[in-house]
Amino acid sequence: MSQPASASRRRPVVISGPSGVGKGTLCQKLLEAHPEALSTTVSHTTRKPRPGEVEGETYYFVSKEKFESLVASRSFVEYAAFNDNFYGTSKQTIIDQTTKGSTIILDIEMEGVKQLKQELSKKNSQINPRFVFIKPPSLETLEVRLRGRGTEDEGSIQRRLAQARAEIAYAESGVHDRIIVNQDVEEAFKQLEDFIFDKT
């Protein structure tokens, strides 16, 4: 059963980590376990849908021209480019959902985290998130997971591994409130759940 949201629990929780580390799985488990207390936003992306992904549920799939117009109108709290595609999180959606009492769970890449940190440096920022980094047990384990997805070619895998090294180095500089190693998904979920609901 979901618990009442305290003031700290209503703060958005930014979950970041390398591609393939299990962020999506952990976010989905959180939302399924606490549907009354937690919610998420639907990000915009310029990449093509993957099998099983649904417009308006997985992402809003838009053209690069549309994405650029949204950037120009300052519609995103953060946006990032990866593998020649853009990803962005709607600022207004976060504010609206938080106002309703939900704790927003955001799956955001490193560049987006940096942008959010810059946003927080502004005194008039309406968003005050907590930051969690999901770390793989090792780069070797991450590579096995990436290859196991069967959705990446060799060049993409190597780019994602290089990006993972940069993200881990950034996380270890102390910018996150918590680092959780995803050795076992159930244990990682428990640690993440405890953090969100102020049990640790």
SULCORKA-V583829 format. One record per backbone hydrogen bond with DSSP energy under -0.5 kcal/mol. CO is the residue of the C=O (numbers start at 0). NH is the residue of the N-H. If there is no record, write none. Layout:
co=<CO,CO>
nh=<NH,NH>
//
This chain:
co=<3,5,7,11,11,12,12,13,13,14,15,17,21,22,23,24,25,26,27,28,29,33,33,36,38,40,42,43,44,49,53,53,53,58,58,59,59,62,63,64,65,66,67,68,69,70,74,74,77,79,81,84,85,86,87,88,88,89,90,91,92,93,94,95,96,97,101,102,103,103,104,105,105,108,109,110,111,112,113,114,115,116,117,118,121,129,130,130,131,132,132,133,134,137,138,139,140,141,142,143,144,145,145,146,152,153,154,155,156,157,158,159,160,161,162,163,164,165,166,167,169,169,170,170,177,179,179,180,183,184,185,186,187,188,189,190,191,192,193,193,194>
nh=<5,9,10,13,129,14,105,15,131,107,133,20,25,26,27,28,29,30,31,32,33,36,37,102,104,42,59,87,61,52,56,57,58,55,60,44,61,66,67,68,69,70,71,72,74,73,90,91,88,86,84,81,45,79,43,76,77,93,94,95,96,97,98,99,101,100,103,38,12,105,40,14,107,112,113,114,115,116,117,118,119,120,120,121,124,13,176,177,15,134,179,17,181,141,142,143,144,145,146,147,148,148,149,149,156,157,158,159,160,161,162,163,164,165,166,167,168,169,170,171,172,174,173,175,132,134,181,182,187,188,189,190,191,192,193,194,195,196,198,199,197>
//
